[in-house]
């Protein structure tokens, strides 16, 4: 019996040693597999570029990345510290004060990558992007006294002063998907929040992390998140697109960062997590208290109902009277608001339109020309029009007749163009047509249409005559001013070539008008 017991004990010891040995081997294999997640080609590439990989970051983008006493800190900073450990390499971290400077440096390949950037079509032309590692939705910030829930559609149909940060990805999205939404840009989150807080702007579209950090830092207690918008600025690591190997390596490095490590970083820089109210135990305590209180109130109301019936009837009549007065006051207020909106719309219309012809004025034309210069549209054509005979009409028949000639010319130009074309009066007898997405051939067809309409127009007070010139931007290297100048030169050339027949027609019209309206002889 004792011999059998010893044999069993020895077997247990042997099995125990075998299990321990197996665990050690499995642990070693796991560590080895973790250390060789890069391919030989990727490891060789990383060794070859050791000390040459420069990653740009911005200094005022809390909590993603910013400076504390000249030290680079934030969510991205902690991720890159982990990446250096996971990839066993060192990155050169390059500081930029402005996001626009960093994105331009990336475009020119002056840096190897960007710590945190949102993928867009424009940026994808010169950058590769890893999988997003920071989820960052966008919100609309307003003052707390603003009760209406906003959307991109509501902002597009309002006269609100809306802000966004220049060069941020949402600018590209708004210009593409919400072209009617007018906005202006600010340099950073702090500037945008201050303008809204001080009443110098109405709304600010910004990333939620930056908004919370800015509001907390500057103690802007009169601001709130109005609503979350359907656009997420999820942040990836962006790398130069002629180094695809670097993007693949960083993707693998991000995959090695554990969920616990990610949560530790998030808790460090964004300690307040949004939780459902039902997950809070105090919610149920408060709810129970409220229900008990409501039960007591209901019982009390039932018991005292008969005693208070007469008083309730008297109060009801008083409340009805007050409600009627309140309704009248509210109706009057709504009428005043509606009248103010109409007045503001009228002022805006007058600031953008020529009072005589109803066409856009020179100020609006300059604004649109600057807008189209920035958006770099191709194709893009411009038509210049110079009304013939205005001065002689004013001198002989009076300015009222000249105004009628201008109005008729405006009607012809407007009727000859599409809704997408912008027709403006930029001088006494000068008009311009901006034609986005239209070729020179299309502009030439419009010019023929204008000429035909002038020929068919009734002689009132004189025959319509106009000199035209057109030109197209065929390359993004051409400025719209140069396209305008080319169209203007062609217009003056046509004016000179057509001058004899033009003035002959004007004089014939004037002779006919004078013959019909005066007692003078033909001579």
C-alpha positions in Angstrom: 0.0 0.0 0.0 2.8 2.4 0.9 4.6 1.6 -2.3 1.6 2.4 -4.4 1.1 5.7 -2.5 4.8 6.7 -3.2 4.3 5.9 -7.0 1.2 8.0 -7.2 2.9 10.9 -5.4 5.9 10.8 -7.8 3.5 10.8 -10.7 1.7 13.9 -9.4 5.1 15.7 -8.9 6.1 14.8 -12.5 2.8 16.0 -13.9 3.1 19.2 -11.9 6.6 19.9 -13.3 5.4 19.2 -16.8 2.5 21.7 -16.4 4.8 24.4 -15.1 7.2 23.8 -17.9 4.4 24.0 -20.5 3.2 27.3 -19.1 6.7 28.8 -19.3 7.0 27.7 -22.9 3.6 29.1 -23.8 4.4 32.4 -22.1 7.8 32.6 -24.0 6.0 31.8 -27.3 3.4 34.5 -26.6 6.1 37.1 -25.8 8.0 36.1 -28.9 4.9 36.4 -31.1 4.2 39.9 -29.6 7.7 41.0 -30.3 7.7 39.9 -34.0 4.3 41.3 -35.2 6.3 43.3 -37.9 7.4 41.5 -41.0 11.2 41.3 -41.8 10.6 43.9 -44.6 8.8 46.3 -42.1 11.5 45.9 -39.5 14.2 46.6 -42.1 12.4 49.7 -43.3 12.0 51.0 -39.7 15.7 50.4 -39.0 16.7 52.1 -42.3 14.6 55.2 -41.4 15.6 55.4 -37.7 15.9 59.1 -36.7 14.4 60.2 -40.0 10.7 59.9 -39.1 9.3 63.3 -38.0 5.8 63.6 -36.7 4.1 67.0 -36.5 1.8 68.1 -33.7 -0.1 71.3 -32.7 0.3 73.1 -29.4 -3.3 74.2 -28.7 -5.7 71.3 -29.3 -6.6 70.1 -25.8 -7.3 67.4 -24.7 -5.9 65.7 -27.9 -2.5 67.5 -27.7 -1.2 70.7 -26.2 1.7 72.0 -24.1 2.1 72.2 -20.3 5.2 74.2 -19.4 6.7 73.4 -22.8 6.1 69.7 -22.4 4.1 67.9 -25.2 1.1 66.2 -23.5 -2.4 64.9 -24.3 -4.1 61.9 -25.7 -1.9 61.8 -28.9 1.3 62.3 -26.9 0.5 59.3 -24.7 -0.3 57.1 -27.7 3.0 58.0 -29.4 4.9 57.2 -26.2 3.3 53.7 -26.3 4.0 53.4 -30.0 7.7 54.0 -29.4 7.7 51.2 -26.9 5.7 48.8 -29.1 7.7 49.5 -32.2 11.1 49.8 -30.4 11.9 53.1 -32.3 12.0 56.8 -31.7 10.1 59.5 -33.5 11.2 63.1 -33.9 8.2 65.2 -32.6 7.9 68.5 -34.4 6.0 71.4 -32.9 3.6 73.7 -34.8 1.6 76.6 -33.4 -1.1 76.6 -36.1 -2.9 73.7 -37.8 -2.7 75.4 -41.2 1.1 75.5 -41.0 1.2 71.8 -40.0 -1.0 70.7 -42.9 1.0 72.7 -45.4 4.2 71.2 -44.1 2.7 67.7 -44.6 1.6 68.7 -48.1 5.2 69.7 -48.9 6.6 66.5 -47.3 8.5 68.6 -44.8 7.3 66.2 -42.1 6.7 62.4 -42.3 3.3 62.6 -40.6 0.7 64.2 -38.4 -0.2 62.9 -34.9 -4.0 63.4 -35.3 -5.9 64.3 -38.4 -9.3 63.5 -39.9 -9.4 61.8 -43.3 -10.8 63.8 -46.1 -10.8 63.6 -49.9 -8.5 66.6 -50.3 -6.0 65.4 -47.7 -6.0 61.9 -49.1 -4.3 63.4 -52.2 -1.0 63.7 -50.3 -1.5 61.7 -47.1 -2.3 58.1 -46.0 -4.3 57.5 -42.9 -4.3 54.8 -40.2 -7.4 53.4 -38.6 -9.0 56.1 -36.3 -7.8 55.9 -32.8 -9.6 58.8 -31.2 -13.4 59.1 -31.7 -14.3 62.8 -31.8 -17.9 63.8 -32.9 -18.7 67.4 -33.8 -21.3 69.6 -31.9 -22.9 73.0 -32.3 -22.0 75.4 -29.3 -24.4 78.2 -28.5 -25.2 80.4 -25.5 -27.5 78.9 -22.9 -30.3 81.4 -23.6 -30.7 79.9 -27.1 -33.5 77.4 -26.9 -33.9 76.1 -30.4 -32.2 72.8 -31.4 -30.1 73.6 -34.5 -29.2 71.5 -37.6 -27.1 72.1 -40.7 -30.4 72.7 -42.6 -31.6 75.3 -40.1 -28.3 77.1 -40.2 -28.4 77.1 -44.0 -31.7 78.9 -44.0 -30.9 81.4 -41.3 -28.9 84.6 -41.0 -27.0 83.4 -38.0 -23.2 84.1 -37.7 -21.7 80.6 -37.7 -18.0 79.9 -36.9 -15.7 76.9 -37.8 -12.0 76.4 -37.4 -10.0 77.1 -40.5 -8.4 74.2 -42.4 -10.4 71.7 -40.2 -12.0 68.7 -42.1 -15.6 69.9 -41.4 -14.9 72.9 -43.7 -14.5 70.6 -46.7 -17.7 68.7 -45.7 -19.8 71.9 -45.3 -18.6 73.3 -48.6 -19.4 70.0 -50.4 -22.6 68.9 -48.7 -24.1 72.1 -47.3 -23.1 74.9 -49.8 -25.9 77.2 -48.7 -24.6 77.3 -45.1 -22.6 80.5 -44.7 -19.8 80.6 -42.1 -16.6 82.3 -41.2 -13.4 80.7 -39.9 -11.4 81.3 -36.7 -7.8 80.3 -35.9 -8.6 77.9 -33.0 -11.1 76.6 -30.5 -10.5 79.3 -27.9 -11.2 82.1 -30.3 -14.5 80.6 -31.5 -15.7 79.9 -27.9 -14.9 83.5 -26.8 -16.7 85.1 -29.8 -19.9 83.1 -29.1 -19.7 83.7 -25.3 -19.3 87.4 -25.8 -22.2 87.6 -28.3 -20.0 88.4 -31.3 -21.1 85.2 -33.1 -24.2 83.0 -32.7 -23.0 79.4 -33.1 -19.7 77.5 -33.3 -19.3 74.1 -35.0 -16.4 72.3 -33.2 -15.2 68.9 -32.0 -16.8 67.9 -28.7 -13.5 67.1 -26.9 -12.0 70.6 -27.8 -15.3 72.3 -26.8 -15.4 70.7 -23.4 -11.7 71.4 -22.7 -12.0 75.1 -23.8 -15.2 75.7 -21.9 -13.7 74.2 -18.7 -10.4 76.0 -19.1 -11.8 79.5 -19.7 -14.8 79.0 -17.3 -17.4 80.0 -20.0 -20.5 79.2 -18.0 -22.9 80.8 -20.4 -22.1 78.2 -23.2 -23.7 74.9 -23.9 -23.8 72.0 -26.4 -26.9 72.8 -28.5 -26.8 69.5 -30.4 -24.5 66.9 -31.9 -24.2 67.0 -35.7 -24.0 64.1 -38.2 -20.3 64.5 -38.8 -17.5 62.9 -36.8 -13.9 64.2 -36.9 -12.5 60.8 -35.9 -8.7 61.2 -35.7 -6.1 59.0 -37.4 -2.3 59.2 -37.7 -1.7 60.7 -41.2 1.6 59.9 -43.0 3.1 61.0 -46.3 1.6 58.9 -49.1 4.9 58.1 -50.7 5.8 56.1 -47.5 3.0 53.5 -47.5 5.2 51.2 -45.3 5.1 53.8 -42.5 1.2 53.8 -42.4 1.2 49.9 -42.3 3.7 49.9 -39.4 1.8 52.4 -37.4 -1.5 50.5 -37.9 0.2 47.4 -36.5 1.6 49.4 -33.6 -1.8 50.8 -32.8 -3.2 47.3 -32.8 -0.7 46.3 -30.1 -2.1 48.9 -27.7 -4.4 47.1 -25.3 -7.9 48.1 -24.4 -6.8 48.8 -20.8 -4.0 51.1 -22.0 -6.5 52.9 -24.3 -9.0 53.3 -21.4 -6.2 54.6 -19.0 -5.3 57.3 -21.5 -8.9 58.3 -22.0 -9.6 58.4 -18.3 -6.5 60.5 -17.8 -7.5 63.3 -20.2 -11.3 62.9 -20.4 -12.2 61.8 -16.9 -15.9 62.6 -17.2 -17.6 59.8 -19.2 -21.2 60.2 -20.3 -23.3 57.4 -18.7 -26.9 56.6 -19.0 -29.0 58.1 -16.2 -30.5 54.7 -15.3 -27.0 53.4 -14.5 -26.8 55.8 -11.6 -28.1 54.2 -8.3 -29.2 57.6 -7.0 -31.6 57.9 -10.0 -33.8 55.1 -8.6 -33.7 56.6 -5.1 -34.8 60.0 -6.4 -37.4 58.4 -8.6 -38.9 56.5 -5.7 -38.9 59.6 -3.5 -40.7 61.5 -6.3 -43.3 58.8 -6.7 -44.0 58.7 -3.0 -44.3 62.5 -2.9 -46.7 62.4 -5.9 -48.9 59.8 -4.2 -49.1 62.0 -1.1 -50.0 65.0 -3.2 -52.7 63.1 -5.1 -54.3 61.9 -1.9 -54.2 65.4 -0.4 -55.8 66.9 -3.6 -58.6 64.3 -3.5 -59.4 64.9 0.2 -59.4 68.7 -0.1 -61.0 68.8 -3.6 -64.5 69.6 -2.4 -63.4 72.3 0.1 -61.4 74.1 -2.6 -63.8 73.7 -5.5 -65.2 77.2 -5.2 -61.7 78.8 -4.9 -60.6 76.8 -7.9 -63.5 78.1 -10.0 -62.6 81.7 -9.1 -58.9 81.1 -9.8 -59.8 79.5 -13.1 -61.7 82.5 -14.3 -58.8 84.7 -13.2 -56.3 82.5 -15.1 -58.5 82.5 -18.2 -58.4 86.3 -18.2 -54.6 86.3 -17.7 -54.1 83.7 -20.5 -56.1 85.8 -22.9 -53.9 88.8 -22.1 -50.8 86.6 -22.4 -52.0 85.3 -25.8 -52.4 88.8 -27.1 -49.0 89.8 -25.8 -47.4 86.7 -27.3 -49.1 87.3 -30.7 -47.9 90.9 -30.7 -44.4 89.8 -29.9 -44.5 87.2 -32.7 -45.7 89.9 -35.1 -42.8 92.1 -34.1 -40.3 89.3 -34.5 -41.7 88.5 -38.0 -41.5 92.2 -38.9 -37.9 92.3 -37.7 -37.0 89.2 -39.8 -38.6 90.8 -42.9 -36.6 94.0 -42.2 -33.3 92.1 -41.8 -34.0 90.1 -45.0 -34.7 93.4 -46.8 -31.5 95.0 -45.5 -29.5 91.9 -46.6 -31.1 92.0 -50.0 -30.4 95.7 -50.5 -26.7 95.2 -49.4 -26.2 92.6 -52.1 -28.4 93.9 -55.0 -28.4 96.8 -57.4 -31.3 99.0 -56.5 -32.2 99.9 -60.1 -31.9 96.6 -62.0 -32.4 94.1 -59.1 -29.2 92.3 -60.2 -26.4 91.6 -57.7 -24.1 94.6 -57.0 -20.4 95.0 -57.2 -19.8 94.2 -53.5 -21.5 90.9 -53.8 -19.7 90.2 -57.0 -16.3 90.9 -55.3 -17.3 88.5 -52.4 -18.3 85.7 -54.8 -15.1 86.2 -56.9 -13.0 85.8 -53.8 -15.0 82.7 -52.8 -14.6 81.0 -56.2 -10.9 81.9 -56.2 -10.5 79.9 -52.9 -12.5 76.9 -54.0 -10.5 76.5 -57.3 -13.4 75.5 -59.5 -12.9 74.1 -62.9 -14.3 74.8 -65.4 -15.2 78.4 -64.7 -16.1 81.1 -67.2 -16.7 84.8 -67.1 -18.7 87.1 -69.4 -18.3 90.9 -69.5 -21.1 93.0 -71.0 -21.0 96.8 -71.8 -24.3 98.4 -72.7 -24.0 100.7 -75.7 -25.7 104.0 -76.0 -26.4 104.7 -72.3 -24.6 108.1 -72.2 -26.2 109.4 -75.4 -29.6 108.2 -74.2 -29.2 110.0 -70.9 -28.0 113.2 -72.7 -30.7 113.3 -75.3 -33.8 111.6 -73.8 -33.0 112.0 -70.0 -31.9 109.7 -67.2 -35.3 108.1 -66.9 -35.0 106.7 -70.4 -31.5 105.6 -69.6 -32.7 103.8 -66.5 -35.3 102.0 -68.7 -32.5 100.9 -71.0 -30.5 99.5 -68.1 -33.5 97.6 -66.7 -34.3 96.1 -70.1 -30.6 95.0 -70.5 -30.7 93.4 -67.0 -33.8 91.4 -67.9 -32.2 90.1 -71.1 -29.0 89.1 -69.3 -31.0 87.3 -66.5 -33.2 85.5 -69.0 -30.3 84.3 -71.0 -28.5 82.7 -68.0 -29.0 79.6 -65.8 -30.0 79.8 -62.1 -26.4 78.8 -61.2 -24.9 81.8 -63.0 -24.3 85.0 -61.0 -25.3 88.2 -62.9 -24.1 91.5 -61.4 -24.0 95.2 -62.4 -20.5 96.4 -61.5 -20.6 99.9 -63.1 -22.9 102.4 -64.8 -23.2 100.4 -68.0 -21.1 97.4 -67.2 -22.3 93.9 -66.3 -20.5 90.7 -65.4 -21.7 87.0 -65.4 -19.8 84.5 -63.2 -20.4 81.0 -64.6 -19.1 78.1 -62.3 -18.9 74.7 -63.9 -19.3 76.2 -67.4 -16.9 76.0 -70.3 -16.0 78.8 -72.7 -18.1 77.0 -75.4 -21.1 77.3 -73.0 -20.3 81.0 -72.4 -20.1 81.6 -76.1 -23.6 80.1 -76.5 -24.9 82.4 -73.8 -23.4 85.4 -75.6 -25.2 84.4 -78.8 -28.4 84.1 -76.8 -27.9 87.6 -75.4 -27.2 89.1 -78.9 -30.4 87.4 -80.3 -32.5 88.7 -77.4 -31.2 92.3 -78.0 -32.0 92.0 -81.7 -35.6 90.8 -80.9 -36.1 93.4 -78.2 -38.6 96.2 -78.7 -37.1 99.6 -79.4 -37.9 101.3 -76.0 -36.5 103.9 -75.8 -33.8 102.8 -78.3 -32.6 99.5 -79.8 -30.7 97.4 -77.3 -27.0 97.0 -78.1 -24.3 95.4 -76.0 -20.6 94.6 -76.4 -19.6 91.1 -75.0 -16.4 89.3 -74.1 -15.9 85.9 -72.5 -13.1 83.8 -71.1 -12.6 80.5 -69.3 -10.2 79.4 -66.5 -8.5 76.4 -68.1 -6.0 75.8 -65.4 -5.9 76.2 -61.6 -2.8 78.3 -62.1 -4.9 81.0 -63.7 -6.4 83.6 -61.3 -10.0 84.7 -61.8 -8.7 88.3 -62.1 -6.7 87.2 -65.2 -9.8 85.5 -66.6 -11.7 88.7 -66.0 -9.0 90.8 -67.7 -9.0 88.5 -70.7 -12.8 88.7 -71.1 -12.6 92.5 -70.6 -10.0 92.8 -73.4 -12.2 90.7 -75.7 -15.2 92.9 -74.9 -13.4 96.1 -75.7 -12.1 94.6 -79.0 -15.6 93.6 -79.9 -16.9 97.0 -79.0 -14.4 98.6 -81.3 -15.2 96.2 -84.2 -18.9 96.8 -83.7 -18.8 100.5 -83.0 -19.8 101.8 -86.4 -22.9 99.6 -86.8 -23.7 100.1 -83.1 -23.7 103.9 -83.3 -25.6 103.8 -86.6 -28.3 101.7 -84.9 -28.4 104.0 -81.9 -28.7 107.2 -84.0 -31.5 105.6 -86.1 -33.4 104.7 -82.9 -32.9 108.3 -81.6 -34.1 109.8 -84.9 -37.2 107.7 -84.8 -37.9 108.5 -81.2 -37.4 112.3 -81.7 -39.6 112.2 -84.8 -42.4 110.6 -82.8 -42.1 112.9 -79.8 -41.2 116.4 -81.2 -42.5 118.9 -83.8 -39.1 119.3 -85.4 -38.5 118.5 -89.1 -36.3 115.5 -90.2 -33.4 117.9 -91.0 
